[in-house]
Amino acid sequence: MVKGKQKKGRGSRVEGRGKKAKRTVARRPPSAKRPNLAVTIAGIPLKNPVMTASGTFGYGNEFTPFFDLNALGAIIVKTVTMYPRRGNAPPRIAETPAGMLNSIGLQNVGIDAFRRQKLPFLRTLATPLFVNIAGKSVEEFADLAKRLSDAEGVAGIELNISCPNVAGGLDFGNDPRLTYEVVRTVRQTTTLPIIPKLSPNVTDITVIARAAVDGGADALSLINTIVAMAIDIRTRKPKLPGNTGGLSGPAIRPIAVRMVWEVAQVVNVPLIGIGGIMTGEDAIEFLLAGASAVQVGTANFLNPLAPTKVLAGIEAYLIRHGLRSVAPLIGAVLPPDPE
C-alpha cells in the first residue's frame, strides 16, 4: 500500500475495507500517447469499450462517490420490469471458488418509478445509458420498450431474456422461436437500438444468436450467468433458498470467451462480452475473441473502481503493443500453431 498523501482522481482505486479505506492513484500514460479507445455499439458511439453489467451497478448514482461516471463507455442499469419487484428471499448471494452465486430475483422499482425517480439523474451524464428490461410475455417486453422510447436520455435497450433467477426468466432465451418473436416484436415497437442478452444455459448459443439477429437485434450481449448450485455441508442445505442461482465471476470467463468467439463466427452485429472480467487483460481476451465492448459485473462488488481499472488496463495494453485504437484487436485471435 502506498503511504503518505494521495491525490484523488478518476483512475484511483480503493484499498482496504470500511470507512478507513485509502485511495491510491493508478498511473496513466501521458495524454499525447493515449490511443483512441472509441468504439460503436448498435450505432451508438462510445468513448471507450467499458460498460457496466446490469444488476451489478444499481442505478448508477450509487457509484458517484468513487469515480466520475462519465469516464465509462456506457452504463447499463439493473433490470427494470413493468411493476416493482421485491426480489427473492435472502440470502441472495453465496461465494464460490473464483465466483459468486446470486439469486436476486430482479428486485427493482418498476418502469414508472424508474422514469420518475432514477432517469433524471442518469440523463445528466454524458455517458450513454442502456436500460435493461425484462417482461413476463412478448407483449410486456414490447410495452416496456414503448415506455422507454420517448424517455429522454435513453440510448438503447438491453433485453433480459436470460435471467435464471425468476420463474420463466430463461424461456425467451432458450427457445430460438421465442427469441426471434420477442426481438421482432420489440423491434416493431421502438426505434431505439435493441441488444438481447443471451443465456449460456443452452445447447448451442449460435442458434439463439442467429434468431436474435434475424429478429432485428442491433447488437448482442453475452453471456448472462450460468445456472449453478452450492451446498452447505454442515447443514446439508443449499446455500441459496431457491436451491440454484446464477454463477458469475472469473470461474465462467473461459466459457464466456468461447461463446463470444463462437457467436462472432456466425453474426455480423457488434458483440458485448460479459463474464468474469476483473482486469484489462481479461477484457482484451474478449476483444480478441470478437467482442467490440465488454461489461464489468461481479468485479464491482469487490472494488467499486473496477471499471476504471479495466479501462486503464486496456489502454496500457494498446500502448505496450503500439496500437493506436481498439479496432485492430476485435476478432484478432490467431489460429493455434500447427502440430
N, C-alpha and C positions, 0 to 999 in steps of 0.2 A: 504494500500500500504506500502511495506517495504521501510524504509528510509535509507539513507546512501549509501555507495559504494556497488555496486552489481557486482558479478562476472558473466561473460557471459559463457554460456555452452549450451550443446545440449538439456538440459531439461528446459531451461529458457523460459519465456513467456513474451509477451509484454503487459503492462498495460497502458491505456491512448490512446490518438489518436494523429496523426500527427507526426511531426519531433521530438517533445519533449517526445515521448513515452519512458518509462523506462522499463528496464528488471528486472524481478525477477526470482530467481532460484528455480525451482521445486525440492524438496527434493527427492532423490532416495535412495533406500536401499543399504547397503554395498554390494560390489561385491560378497563376499563369500556367501551371502544369496539369490542372484538373481536366480530365476527359469529359466529353459530352455524355451525360447519363440519361438523356431524354429517350423515352420510348412512347409508342402509341398503342393503346389498348381499346378495341372496339370503336375506333375513330376518335377517341379522347386522348389528347396529348398529355403525358405525364412528365414531370421534370426528372424523374428517376424511376426505376422499376420496383421500388419497395412499397408494398401496400400492407395494410393490416388485415388479419383474418377475422371474419365475422365470429362473434361470440367470445373474442379474447381481448377486445379493445373497448368494451362498453359502448357508449355513445360519443366517445372521443374526448369530451371535456374532462373525464377522469384522469387523463394523462397530461393535461396542460401544466401541472406543477413540475413536470420532469423535462419537457423539451417543447420546442416550437413545432406544432403540428404541421405547419407549412413546409417543414423540411421533408415531409413524406411525399411519395409519388401519388398516393391516393389513400383514402380512408374507407373502409367497409365497416359499417356499424353492425351490432348484434342483430340477429334476425327479428324482423317486425312481422307480426301476424295481424289478422283482421281485428281481433279483440285481445284485451290484456290477458296474459298468461302468468300464473303463479309459479309455474315450473314444477319439477319433480320434488318429491320429499327428500330431505337431507339424510345422510351425507350425499353430496353430489359429485365429489371428486375423490379419487384414490390414486396414490402414487404407485407407479410400477417401474421395473428396471428400464431406464432410458426412456421413460414415457409417463403418460398420465391417462387415467380413465376418467371420463366425465359423463354425467347424466343430468345435465342442467334442465332439460325439458323445455327449451325455448322460452324461458321467462322473459317477458318484455312488457312494455307499456301499451302496446296496441297501436294501430296506424293513426288513429285520431290524436292521441296524446303525443305520439312521435312528431307529427306535423306541428302540433301546437307548442310542445314543451322542448323538444330536442333539436328540431330543424333550425330554429332561429340562430342558435349558436353555430351550428355546423355550416350554415351559409355565409358566416362571416369569414371563413377560412378560404385561402386561395387554393388549397388542395382539393382536387376533385373528390366528390362524395358518391359512392355507390351504396345503395340501400339493398340489403339482403332481405328477401321476403319469403314466407312460407304459407301455403294455403292448404286447406283440407280437401279442396276439389280444384278442378281446372278453372271453374268459374270464379272461385275465390282468389286464385292466383291472378286472374285477369282483372278482377275488381281492385285488388291491391295495386297492381301496376297502373291502372287507370287513375287511382287516387294520388299516385306519385308523379304522374305525367305532367301535371300542371303545377307541381310544387317547386318553387324557386330554390335553386341550389342543389338539385339532384342531377348528377351527371349520367347515371346509369343504374340498372337494376341487376342484382345478382339473385338468381333463382335457387332457393334452397330446396332441391329435390332429392336430398341425400342425407337427411338427419336421422341417425339411428336411435335417437333417444325419445321419440314420441311415436304414438300409435299411427301407423300408416306413413311415417316420415320417409321411408325408403321406397314406397310404391312407385312414385313418379320417376325415380332414378334407376330402378332395377328393371323396368319394362320399357324397351325401346319404343313401343307404340304409345305408351303414356308419356314418355319423354317428348316424343315428337308432338303429341297433341297439346301438352301444356305450353311448350315453347311456341308452337304455331299460334295458339290462341292468344298468348301474351303479345306475340309479335303483331297481331292484328289489332291489339288494344292500344299499343303505345309506340311512339317514335323514338323513345329512349333506347340506348344500347342495352341488349339483353345478354347476360353472362350466366348460363346454368352452371351450378356447382355439382360436379359429378361424384358419385359414390364409388369407392374401391370395392364394395361388397357385391361384386358382380363377377360372372364368369369371364366376360370379355368386355373391357371398358371401351374398346374401339367401336363396338356396335352401338353403345349408348351415345358415344361422341358423335358418330355419324348421324344418328337420329336427331340429336340436338341441333346440329348444323343444318340438316335438311329442314328442320322446323323454323329456322331463321335466327339461330344464335349468332351473335356478333363476335363472341369470344367464349372460352371455356375456362372454368376454374377447376383444378384437380390437384389433390384429392381431399375429400372430407375424411372424417375419422373411420377407423376400422372397428367393427363390432368385436368386442373382446370381453374377457371376464377375469376377475381376480377373487380368490377365496382366502378368508382369514382362517388359517389352520388351527388357531386357538379356539375360535367359536364354531368353526366348520360352516360358517355362513358366508355368502357373497359379500364383498366389501361395499357393494352398492345395493340399495334396497330393490332396485329393478333387475337384479341379477347381472345384467350386462351393461356395458357403457361403450362410449366411443374412445378408442385408443389414439392418442396423438403423441407428438414429440419425436426425438431422434430415432426411436425404435422403428418408426414407419417410413423414415426418409428413403431408404433404398427401394421400397415398394412404390412410393410416390414418384421417384425419379424414373423408375421403369415404366410406370403408367404414362407419365408425361411423354417419354420417348416413344412409346407405342402409339399414342394418340397423334403425335406430331407427324407420324408417317402416313396418316390417313385423312387429315383435315387441313384446310388452308385458312383457318382463323387463328388469331393470337391465343396463346395458352398462358394461363397464370398458374405457376407451380406452388403447391402447398404441401407441407408435411415435414415437421422436424427441423425447420430452418433456424439455426442458432447463430450462425456466423456468415460472413461474406462468402467464405469458401463453400458453405452449404448452398447458398444462393447461386453461385457460379455453376455448380453441378446441375441445377435445374435449367439454367440458361443454355448450357451446352446440350442438354437433352432435348431442347426445343421450346422452352418457355420464353416468353417475351418479358415477363414480370413475375414477381413472387409475392407471397403473402406470409407475414410473420405472425405466428399464432401462439403456441404454447410458451415460447420464449418470453412473451410479455408477462407471464406470471412469475418468471424467475427474475427478470430485470426489466423495469418499465422503459429503459433506454435501449432495449434490444433492437428495435427498428433502425435507430441511428447507428448502432454498432454494425449491423448487417450492411447498411448503406456505405459506411466508411470502409468496410472490408471489400465491397465490390469495387469501390473507387481505387483502393490500394492495389487490387489485383490488376485492374486495367493499366495502371501506371507501371507496375512491375513488368508487364508484358508488352509495353509500348503500344497499347491500343487507345485510340482516340475517342472511341464510342463503344456502346454496348452491342451494337448491331453485329459486329463480326463474331460474337460469341454465341448468338442464338442458333441453336441446332448444329453447332460446330463440332460435336463429338466425333472422334475419328474411329474407324473400324479397328478391331483388335489386330495385333501383329499376326501374320500367318504362322502356323506351326511348322 
